[in-house]
Amino acid sequence: ATGVDQAVGMSLVVFSLLLFTYYSVWVIVLPFVDSDHILHKYFLPREYSVILPGIAAVILLLCIGAFTAVILWKNRKPKKVD
C-alpha cells in the first residue's frame, strides 16, 4: 500500500475510534451524570442517540439495496431469440 492509502486508512480508524468513544460516553456514561453538569453541553439530547443510528442504518440499507440492484441489472443476460 502506498503512503496515501495508509494515511487514509489510519484516518478512518482514528475517526471510527473517536466516533465509538463519543457514542459510548453519550449513551453509557451520560445518563448517570447530573443534568446540570458541564459535560452535557458537549453532547446532543438523548433522543438523537436512537434517531441518528436509525437514520444511518436506513441509509446503509438503501445503499446496499441500490448497489445490489445495479449489479443485478448490469449482469442480466438478454433473452435469446430463436
Disulfide bonds with the S-S distance in Angstrom:
none
